[in-house]
Amino acid sequence: MDDRILRVVAGDPTPEELSALICVLYRTAAGRDGEDARALPPAPRWKPHGYRSPRSWTAGRRAP
């Protein structure tokens, strides 16, 4: 388990406390620790597989 504890105290935060808070927020938002904590995962590639044009809905069918 991690021994680091984040405490909220009265008064103005020091620069060290602010930088520690920013680091914690970056790591929490990224969901991982380490050097690449700020790196976002790559976006998925766009694929048109689920799309059908409205013209294809009636193509080839004739009304009785």
Phi and psi in degrees as a GROMACS rama.xvg file:
@    title "Ramachandran Plot"
@    xaxis  label "Phi"
@    yaxis  label "Psi"
@TYPE xy
-80.4572  135.439  ASP-2
-88.6696  -7.09372  ASP-3
-75.3654  138.478  ARG-4
-128.605  136.105  ILE-5
-101.927  119.208  LEU-6
-116.294  144.473  ARG-7
-103.811  123.719  VAL-8
-126.829  161.128  VAL-9
-74.354  148.485  ALA-10
110.345  175.294  GLY-11
-77.5099  136.677  ASP-12
-72.823  147.741  PRO-13
-81.4975  163.286  THR-14
-58.3964  -34.6013  PRO-15
-66.1395  -39.8969  GLU-16
-67.4795  -39.4024  GLU-17
-64.779  -42.6766  LEU-18
-66.7472  -36.2148  SER-19
-65.2274  -40.3505  ALA-20
-64.3784  -42.005  LEU-21
-62.9437  -41.6178  ILE-22
-61.8572  -42.8891  CYS-23
-63.5113  -42.404  VAL-24
-65.5725  -40.5833  LEU-25
-61.032  -46.1578  TYR-26
-67.2167  -37.6063  ARG-27
-67.3663  -43.4489  THR-28
-66.0373  -36.7891  ALA-29
-80.8184  -20.5947  ALA-30
78.5493  15.7656  GLY-31
-156.186  163.507  ARG-32
-105.908  166.897  ASP-33
112.107  -169.82  GLY-34
-62.8423  -34.4306  GLU-35
-96.5884  28.5789  ASP-36
-64.6509  -24.1526  ALA-37
-87.6613  -15.9438  ARG-38
-73.8578  130.856  ALA-39
-86.866  150.285  LEU-40
-67.1252  151.742  PRO-41
-65.6395  147.097  PRO-42
-73.2427  146.198  ALA-43
-67.7117  149.271  PRO-44
-72.3443  146.442  ARG-45
-76.6435  132.788  TRP-46
-130.943  130.412  LYS-47
-86.9183  16.4747  PRO-48
-62.3408  -34.4399  HIS-49
-84.5677  4.03973  GLY-50
-103.057  133.405  TYR-51
-126.367  133.098  ARG-52
-72.4188  152.536  SER-53
-59.5809  -27.2455  PRO-54
-65.4144  -32.4313  ARG-55
-74.3874  -13.1781  SER-56
-68.5711  -32.0516  TRP-57
-114.269  1.08018  THR-58
-65.2858  130.538  ALA-59
85.3055  -8.97771  GLY-60
-101.367  143.758  ARG-61
-122.39  143.256  ARG-62
-69.9954  141.409  ALA-63
